[in-house]
Amino acid sequence: RGGAVHAGWRHGLDRVRNETRDGNLDAKIVHIGPARLAGKVESVSGNSSTIRTHDGEDVKLTVNAGTKYFEVTGKKQRQAGALKDIHAGMRLGAAGTYDASHNFGAAVVTYRTK
């Protein structure tokens, strides 16, 4: 009690269900998932890209051999993708983790080529 719960897309708190008891707002259920990142690819160099988020922040996104790629081909449709498809100017979404330097390590990357 007395503390604030901050739910945010980028920090991995997907859903928070609250209830009010005795005049206090308490978190009843907190679902924690991987952090997410979405934005426009500003540049690509090897296994890292600079992503500009919707709020104008540039974040370094890195991938590794275990990263999975999916190309969205239609509503609720996707196919396997690849790092070679990622280029400056496109929009993408990713799930993964932030490190202490605020770089984003992507476990999954999704994008549209059209």
BELDA-V830935 format. One record per residue. N is the residue number from 0. RES is the residue in one letter. SS is DSSP state (A for helix, B for strand, O for the rest). Layout:
# BELDA-V830935
n-><N;N>
res-><RES;RES>
ss-><SS;SS>
This chain:
# BELDA-V830935
n-><0;1;2;3;4;5;6;7;8;9;10;11;12;13;14;15;16;17;18;19;20;21;22;23;24;25;26;27;28;29;30;31;32;33;34;35;36;37;38;39;40;41;42;43;44;45;46;47;48;49;50;51;52;53;54;55;56;57;58;59;60;61;62;63;64;65;66;67;68;69;70;71;72;73;74;75;76;77;78;79;80;81;82;83;84;85;86;87;88;89;90;91;92;93;94;95;96;97;98;99;100;101;102;103;104;105;106;107;108;109;110;111;112;113>
res-><R;G;G;A;V;H;A;G;W;R;H;G;L;D;R;V;R;N;E;T;R;D;G;N;L;D;A;K;I;V;H;I;G;P;A;R;L;A;G;K;V;E;S;V;S;G;N;S;S;T;I;R;T;H;D;G;E;D;V;K;L;T;V;N;A;G;T;K;Y;F;E;V;T;G;K;K;Q;R;Q;A;G;A;L;K;D;I;H;A;G;M;R;L;G;A;A;G;T;Y;D;A;S;H;N;F;G;A;A;V;V;T;Y;R;T;K>
ss-><O;O;O;O;O;O;O;O;A;A;A;O;B;B;B;B;B;B;B;B;B;O;O;B;B;B;B;B;B;B;B;B;O;O;B;B;B;B;B;B;B;B;B;B;B;O;O;B;B;B;B;B;B;O;O;O;O;B;B;B;B;B;O;O;O;O;O;B;B;B;B;B;B;B;O;O;B;B;B;B;O;O;A;A;A;O;O;O;O;O;B;B;B;B;B;B;B;B;O;O;O;O;O;B;B;B;B;B;B;B;B;O;O;O>
